[in-house]
């Protein structure tokens, strides 16, 4: 059974930082590109960042480029999202996803508010 379990969300003030983690089990993690998506209330789910099987290949949504960093540890079967200079517009539920697969995590809430 494939599981993707996110953690690290919470409440943070504008300008603050959070690091999200996603632990994968039940799938050949190193063979998958991995992605972080987010969904804000009343909005569609959007791609935030993607990391290829080759961890040197990453892509970012324009709205987070320069502030967020995606990384992975294939030995631990984990993918991370370091989020800096957070803005209120970053408030959303963040999801981990195996790119091109049907596998999604349950999501972790990130709230940016003073």
Backbone as ProteinMPNN parsed JSONL, in Angstrom:
{"seq_chain_A": "XXXXXXXXXXXXXXXXXXXXXXXXXXXXXXXXXXXXXXXXXXXXXXXXXXXXXXXXXXXXXXXXXXXXXXXXXXXXXXXXXXXXXXXXXXXXXXXXXXXXXXXXXXXXXXXXXX", "coords_chain_A": {"N_chain_A": [[0.852, -1.191, 0.0], [0.624, 2.133, -0.96], [1.786, 5.025, 0.633], [1.827, 8.475, 1.304], [2.938, 10.797, 3.481], [2.529, 13.858, 4.826], [4.132, 16.428, 6.78], [4.872, 19.115, 9.108], [3.526, 21.477, 8.681], [1.813, 24.512, 9.783], [1.156, 27.455, 11.81], [2.433, 30.56, 10.929], [4.137, 33.689, 11.051], [3.97, 36.437, 8.687], [6.788, 36.642, 6.541], [8.154, 34.705, 7.843], [9.438, 31.284, 8.196], [8.981, 27.875, 7.144], [9.411, 24.324, 7.11], [8.394, 21.763, 5.159], [7.786, 18.254, 5.18], [7.666, 15.115, 3.482], [6.965, 11.834, 3.797], [7.468, 8.838, 2.161], [6.124, 5.626, 1.415], [5.921, 2.235, 0.293], [6.279, 2.562, -2.427], [8.475, 2.683, -5.309], [10.497, 4.916, -4.574], [12.77, 6.345, -5.538], [12.458, 6.212, -8.247], [10.545, 7.95, -8.991], [9.641, 11.225, -10.013], [8.883, 13.911, -7.819], [6.392, 16.006, -6.366], [5.201, 19.097, -4.958], [2.092, 20.383, -4.227], [-0.442, 22.905, -3.757], [-3.482, 24.043, -2.218], [-5.615, 26.614, -1.862], [-8.362, 28.05, 0.018], [-11.319, 28.015, -1.861], [-9.975, 28.029, -4.241], [-8.323, 26.482, -7.089], [-6.324, 23.488, -6.993], [-2.821, 23.911, -7.157], [0.361, 23.581, -8.784], [3.314, 23.757, -6.955], [6.073, 23.143, -6.684], [8.505, 21.003, -8.219], [10.493, 18.079, -8.299], [12.868, 16.252, -10.008], [13.709, 12.77, -10.691], [16.428, 12.889, -10.789], [17.926, 14.774, -8.494], [18.984, 17.264, -8.961], [17.459, 18.563, -10.775], [14.972, 20.765, -10.787], [11.82, 22.484, -10.611], [9.821, 25.443, -10.312], [6.857, 27.183, -9.296], [6.154, 30.455, -10.536], [5.369, 32.198, -8.514], [6.6, 31.369, -6.192], [9.248, 31.058, -6.651], [12.607, 31.473, -5.78], [11.981, 31.816, -3.151], [11.085, 29.41, -2.101], [12.365, 26.08, -1.652], [12.763, 22.949, -3.032], [13.613, 19.621, -2.171], [15.104, 16.326, -1.934], [15.528, 13.138, -0.329], [16.616, 10.223, -1.192], [17.416, 7.938, 0.127], [16.106, 8.056, 2.576], [13.585, 8.165, 1.604], [12.117, 10.545, 1.381], [10.701, 13.742, 0.699], [11.13, 17.264, 0.592], [10.054, 20.607, 1.423], [11.301, 23.621, 1.699], [10.313, 26.625, 2.932], [10.595, 29.984, 2.707], [10.454, 33.484, 3.638], [7.664, 33.796, 3.874], [4.353, 34.564, 2.781], [1.047, 35.976, 3.149], [-0.455, 35.068, 1.055], [0.501, 32.547, 0.644], [-0.869, 30.87, 2.231], [-2.465, 27.831, 2.568], [-3.531, 24.42, 1.973], [-1.042, 22.057, 1.763], [0.151, 19.625, -0.441], [1.731, 16.513, -1.019], [2.934, 14.745, -3.849], [3.298, 12.015, -6.034], [4.742, 12.429, -8.988], [2.925, 12.121, -11.969], [1.653, 9.906, -11.071], [-1.033, 8.16, -9.298], [-0.883, 8.882, -6.662], [-1.315, 10.645, -3.686], [-0.66, 12.702, -0.829], [-2.235, 13.337, 2.388], [-2.294, 15.952, 2.988], [-1.109, 19.032, 4.484], [-1.705, 21.738, 6.608], [-0.846, 25.068, 6.014], [-0.613, 28.156, 7.412], [-0.319, 31.54, 7.056], [-0.063, 34.273, 8.891], [-0.451, 37.257, 10.811]], "CA_chain_A": [[0.0, 0.0, 0.0], [1.398, 3.357, -1.073], [1.412, 6.119, 1.526], [2.589, 9.717, 1.337], [2.508, 11.446, 4.717], [3.122, 15.174, 4.982], [4.225, 17.01, 8.117], [5.619, 20.358, 9.176], [2.702, 22.662, 8.519], [1.488, 25.237, 11.005], [0.893, 28.885, 11.74], [3.668, 31.334, 10.918], [3.933, 35.098, 10.718], [4.554, 36.852, 7.4], [8.234, 36.754, 6.576], [8.712, 33.55, 8.528], [9.827, 30.097, 7.435], [8.544, 26.538, 7.523], [9.912, 23.248, 6.266], [7.486, 20.629, 5.042], [8.37, 16.957, 4.848], [6.742, 14.093, 2.994], [7.555, 10.509, 3.897], [6.83, 7.904, 1.234], [6.298, 4.191, 1.639], [5.165, 1.381, -0.605], [6.527, 2.804, -3.848], [9.906, 2.828, -5.623], [10.596, 6.374, -4.452], [13.837, 6.924, -6.358], [12.058, 6.165, -9.653], [9.492, 8.943, -9.209], [9.705, 12.644, -9.726], [7.952, 14.242, -6.745], [5.886, 17.371, -6.465], [4.376, 19.723, -3.936], [0.975, 21.192, -4.689], [-1.177, 23.547, -2.685], [-4.843, 24.46, -2.541], [-6.162, 27.623, -0.961], [-9.83, 28.024, 0.033], [-11.995, 28.588, -3.017], [-9.104, 28.031, -5.422], [-7.928, 25.178, -7.586], [-5.011, 23.006, -6.578], [-1.8, 24.384, -8.074], [1.705, 23.051, -8.611], [4.237, 24.672, -6.288], [7.449, 22.792, -7.032], [8.687, 19.644, -8.702], [11.885, 17.633, -8.313], [13.023, 15.072, -10.854], [14.462, 11.665, -10.107], [17.714, 13.55, -10.595], [17.562, 15.859, -7.573], [19.488, 18.558, -9.424], [16.483, 19.134, -11.704], [13.814, 21.256, -10.046], [11.051, 23.57, -11.199], [9.031, 26.171, -9.323], [5.877, 28.166, -9.742], [6.737, 31.811, -10.471], [5.006, 32.888, -7.277], [7.42, 30.913, -5.063], [10.645, 30.942, -7.069], [13.475, 32.328, -4.989], [11.588, 31.762, -1.736], [10.906, 28.012, -1.714], [13.34, 25.131, -2.175], [12.374, 21.546, -2.945], [14.748, 18.705, -2.129], [14.706, 14.958, -1.66], [16.495, 12.189, 0.205], [16.135, 8.932, -1.688], [17.666, 6.895, 1.125], [15.025, 8.153, 3.565], [12.309, 8.201, 0.889], [11.441, 11.756, 1.804], [10.826, 14.962, -0.092], [11.006, 18.408, 1.488], [9.81, 21.925, 0.851], [11.717, 24.706, 2.573], [9.563, 27.816, 2.554], [11.102, 31.189, 3.364], [9.782, 34.743, 3.297], [6.268, 33.433, 3.64], [3.371, 35.63, 2.59], [-0.314, 35.527, 3.433], [-0.945, 34.363, -0.135], [0.986, 31.169, 0.689], [-1.773, 30.095, 3.072], [-3.111, 26.772, 1.787], [-3.175, 23.049, 2.314], [0.049, 21.621, 0.898], [0.069, 18.195, -0.721], [2.831, 15.806, -1.656], [2.395, 13.955, -4.951], [4.201, 11.31, -6.92], [4.445, 12.99, -10.307], [2.43, 11.181, -12.959], [1.059, 8.744, -10.389], [-2.289, 8.494, -8.615], [-0.615, 8.933, -5.232], [-1.325, 11.943, -3.024], [-0.738, 12.711, 0.614], [-3.486, 13.844, 2.952], [-2.177, 17.401, 3.07], [-0.754, 19.684, 5.744], [-2.153, 23.127, 6.542], [0.089, 26.166, 6.252], [-1.318, 29.421, 7.582], [0.591, 32.671, 7.228], [-0.897, 35.344, 9.441], [0.078, 37.952, 11.978]], "C_chain_A": [[0.889, 1.241, 0.0], [0.869, 4.385, -0.084], [2.378, 7.29, 1.352], [2.069, 10.516, 2.524], [3.275, 12.753, 4.889], [3.166, 15.58, 6.454], [4.95, 18.34, 8.024], [4.81, 21.612, 8.983], [2.432, 23.334, 9.855], [1.181, 26.678, 10.733], [2.217, 29.629, 11.843], [3.357, 32.767, 10.536], [4.496, 35.41, 9.339], [6.047, 37.117, 7.537], [8.921, 35.581, 7.228], [9.0, 32.388, 7.59], [9.181, 28.844, 8.012], [9.221, 25.539, 6.603], [8.93, 22.088, 6.314], [8.265, 19.373, 4.675], [7.277, 16.028, 4.359], [7.485, 12.766, 3.016], [6.769, 9.534, 3.03], [7.104, 6.465, 1.644], [5.48, 3.435, 0.611], [5.333, 1.672, -2.083], [8.021, 2.957, -4.075], [10.264, 4.3, -5.728], [11.608, 6.959, -5.419], [13.493, 6.951, -7.839], [11.013, 7.228, -9.997], [10.033, 10.362, -9.065], [8.641, 12.923, -8.666], [7.59, 15.712, -6.803], [5.225, 17.792, -5.163], [3.327, 20.57, -4.64], [0.375, 21.906, -3.479], [-2.56, 23.943, -3.177], [-5.326, 25.404, -1.458], [-7.683, 27.571, -1.012], [-10.416, 28.71, -1.19], [-11.172, 28.613, -4.286], [-8.782, 26.606, -5.849], [-6.552, 24.791, -7.033], [-3.972, 23.419, -7.629], [-0.446, 23.765, -7.743], [2.606, 24.125, -8.0], [5.666, 24.404, -6.743], [7.512, 21.323, -7.402], [10.171, 19.319, -8.674], [11.96, 16.317, -9.065], [13.661, 13.928, -10.067], [15.91, 12.092, -9.869], [17.464, 14.774, -9.722], [18.109, 17.229, -7.967], [18.51, 19.264, -10.358], [15.216, 19.475, -10.932], [13.109, 22.351, -10.835], [10.158, 24.164, -10.125], [7.973, 27.025, -10.0], [6.485, 29.556, -9.617], [6.493, 32.5, -9.133], [5.889, 32.497, -6.086], [8.902, 30.858, -5.4], [11.489, 31.961, -6.316], [13.156, 32.33, -3.51], [11.497, 30.321, -1.227], [12.003, 27.162, -2.346], [12.836, 23.716, -1.945], [13.637, 20.691, -2.956], [14.242, 17.309, -1.795], [15.868, 14.177, -1.085], [16.001, 10.804, -0.184], [16.368, 7.812, -0.682], [16.565, 6.875, 2.178], [13.647, 8.092, 2.928], [11.481, 9.403, 1.36], [11.687, 12.878, 0.803], [10.468, 16.131, 0.813], [10.642, 19.667, 0.703], [10.182, 22.958, 1.906], [11.072, 25.989, 2.068], [10.046, 28.994, 3.382], [10.318, 32.414, 2.9], [8.305, 34.51, 2.996], [5.355, 34.65, 3.633], [1.972, 35.083, 2.876], [-0.899, 34.734, 2.256], [-0.456, 32.917, -0.199], [0.096, 30.28, 1.553], [-2.561, 29.104, 2.217], [-2.855, 25.429, 2.472], [-2.159, 22.58, 1.278], [0.049, 20.091, 0.808], [1.337, 17.699, -1.395], [2.234, 14.879, -2.719], [3.518, 13.264, -5.714], [3.872, 11.696, -8.349], [4.037, 11.904, -11.298], [1.798, 9.932, -12.375], [-0.276, 9.139, -9.775], [-2.119, 8.784, -7.124], [-0.505, 10.362, -4.717], [-1.267, 11.737, -1.513], [-2.055, 13.31, 1.07], [-3.465, 15.366, 3.106], [-1.786, 17.884, 4.452], [-1.061, 21.173, 5.597], [-1.004, 24.072, 6.865], [-0.722, 27.453, 6.304], [-0.305, 30.513, 7.884], [-0.248, 33.873, 7.652], [-0.208, 35.967, 10.638], [-0.949, 37.953, 13.101]], "O_chain_A": [[1.78, 1.388, 0.836], [-0.339, 4.593, 0.027], [3.592, 7.104, 1.264], [0.892, 10.872, 2.567], [4.492, 12.762, 5.07], [2.349, 15.138, 7.262], [5.562, 18.661, 7.005], [5.345, 22.714, 9.106], [2.771, 22.807, 10.914], [0.972, 27.086, 9.591], [3.023, 29.362, 12.734], [2.419, 33.027, 9.782], [5.402, 34.721, 8.87], [6.507, 37.726, 8.503], [10.146, 35.469, 7.174], [8.834, 32.483, 6.374], [8.878, 28.768, 9.202], [9.562, 25.857, 5.464], [8.672, 21.511, 7.37], [9.265, 19.425, 3.958], [6.119, 16.134, 4.762], [8.501, 12.595, 2.343], [5.549, 9.422, 3.155], [8.176, 6.138, 2.151], [4.469, 3.935, 0.118], [4.62, 1.106, -2.912], [8.759, 3.316, -3.157], [10.327, 4.863, -6.821], [11.33, 7.972, -6.06], [14.16, 7.638, -8.613], [10.641, 7.384, -11.16], [10.777, 10.67, -8.134], [7.614, 12.246, -8.622], [8.383, 16.549, -7.234], [4.757, 16.966, -4.38], [3.636, 21.365, -5.527], [0.65, 21.555, -2.331], [-2.785, 24.15, -4.369], [-5.431, 25.035, -0.288], [-8.243, 27.092, -1.998], [-10.057, 29.841, -1.514], [-11.611, 29.154, -5.301], [-8.944, 25.656, -5.084], [-5.742, 25.641, -6.664], [-4.207, 23.296, -8.831], [-0.146, 23.465, -6.588], [2.65, 25.259, -8.477], [6.382, 25.323, -7.138], [6.694, 20.512, -6.966], [11.009, 20.167, -8.984], [11.205, 15.385, -8.789], [14.093, 14.103, -8.928], [16.532, 11.705, -8.879], [16.837, 15.729, -10.182], [17.737, 18.241, -7.372], [18.707, 20.431, -10.696], [14.486, 18.592, -10.483], [13.731, 23.056, -11.629], [9.785, 23.495, -9.161], [8.158, 27.519, -11.112], [7.252, 29.811, -8.689], [7.318, 33.292, -8.676], [5.923, 33.209, -5.082], [9.727, 30.632, -4.515], [11.143, 33.139, -6.223], [13.959, 32.79, -2.698], [11.794, 30.047, -0.065], [12.505, 27.473, -3.426], [12.522, 23.327, -0.82], [14.602, 20.995, -3.657], [13.083, 17.136, -1.417], [17.033, 14.5, -1.315], [15.074, 10.274, 0.429], [15.607, 6.845, -0.641], [16.141, 5.808, 2.621], [12.644, 7.98, 3.633], [10.302, 9.276, 1.69], [12.732, 12.948, 0.156], [9.612, 16.011, 1.69], [10.886, 19.774, -0.499], [9.463, 23.144, 2.888], [11.265, 26.384, 0.919], [9.922, 29.0, 4.607], [9.612, 32.372, 1.893], [7.779, 34.975, 1.985], [5.556, 35.617, 4.367], [1.751, 33.872, 2.846], [-1.729, 33.845, 2.445], [-0.949, 32.139, -1.016], [0.292, 29.065, 1.6], [-3.237, 29.49, 1.263], [-2.071, 25.328, 3.415], [-2.386, 22.69, 0.073], [-0.038, 19.378, 1.808], [1.929, 18.383, -2.23], [1.166, 14.3, -2.52], [4.555, 13.862, -5.999], [2.819, 11.319, -8.864], [4.724, 10.893, -11.444], [1.448, 9.005, -13.106], [-0.616, 10.321, -9.736], [-3.107, 8.916, -6.403], [0.272, 11.173, -5.222], [-1.755, 10.737, -0.988], [-2.88, 13.733, 0.26], [-4.504, 15.987, 3.329], [-2.085, 17.243, 5.46], [-0.721, 21.789, 4.587], [-0.29, 23.899, 7.853], [-1.429, 27.794, 5.356], [0.464, 30.422, 8.841], [-1.034, 34.412, 6.873], [0.518, 35.303, 11.379], [-0.689, 38.495, 14.176]]}, "name": "protein", "num_of_chains": 1, "seq": "XXXXXXXXXXXXXXXXXXXXXXXXXXXXXXXXXXXXXXXXXXXXXXXXXXXXXXXXXXXXXXXXXXXXXXXXXXXXXXXXXXXXXXXXXXXXXXXXXXXXXXXXXXXXXXXXXX"}
